[in-house]
Amino acid sequence: MTQHITKEVNFFKECEDDFFKKINFNAQQKTYDKNKIVFINGDKAKHFYFIQKGWVKLFRETLD
């Protein structure tokens, strides 16, 4: 992920350059296959996911 990509997103448009240096320091670009489970409900948050291309389906199973 590069700085010019994240700055184009409205959510990040007011952020300073120093923020991008910090967030991109350990950034890794990954590709996931369709139907791959990336995380499940209850997992401890360890990462920040930024979707560059495609989409992610979120759902939660219940007893109902």
C-alpha positions in Angstrom: 0.0 0.0 0.0 1.4 3.4 -0.9 0.8 6.8 0.5 -0.9 8.2 -2.7 -3.5 5.4 -2.6 -4.6 5.9 1.0 -4.7 9.7 0.7 -7.3 9.4 -2.1 -9.8 7.8 0.4 -12.1 10.4 2.0 -11.6 8.8 5.4 -7.9 9.7 5.3 -8.0 13.0 3.4 -7.3 15.2 6.5 -4.4 13.0 7.8 -0.9 14.4 8.0 2.1 12.9 6.1 3.5 11.5 9.4 0.4 9.4 9.8 1.0 7.7 6.4 4.6 7.0 7.3 3.5 5.2 10.5 0.6 3.3 8.9 2.6 2.2 5.9 5.7 1.2 7.9 4.5 -2.4 8.5 2.0 -2.5 5.7 1.7 -5.6 3.6 -0.2 -6.2 0.5 -2.1 -9.5 0.4 -4.4 -11.3 -1.9 -7.1 -13.6 -0.7 -8.9 -16.3 -2.6 -12.7 -16.2 -2.9 -14.5 -17.6 0.2 -11.3 -17.3 2.3 -12.1 -16.5 6.0 -9.9 -13.6 7.1 -11.2 -13.3 10.6 -14.1 -14.4 12.7 -16.3 -12.8 15.3 -14.5 -12.6 18.6 -11.0 -12.5 17.2 -8.7 -10.0 18.8 -8.0 -7.1 16.4 -4.4 -7.5 15.2 -4.6 -5.7 11.9 -6.1 -2.9 10.0 -7.5 -4.0 6.6 -7.6 -1.6 3.7 -9.4 -3.1 0.6 -7.7 -1.8 -2.6 -9.7 -3.9 -5.0 -12.7 -6.2 -4.8 -15.0 -6.5 -1.8 -15.4 -8.4 1.5 -18.6 -10.1 2.6 -19.3 -9.7 6.3 -21.8 -11.9 8.1 -22.5 -13.2 11.5 -24.2 -16.4 12.4 -26.8 -16.5 15.2 -28.9 -19.2 16.8 -32.0 -17.7 15.2 
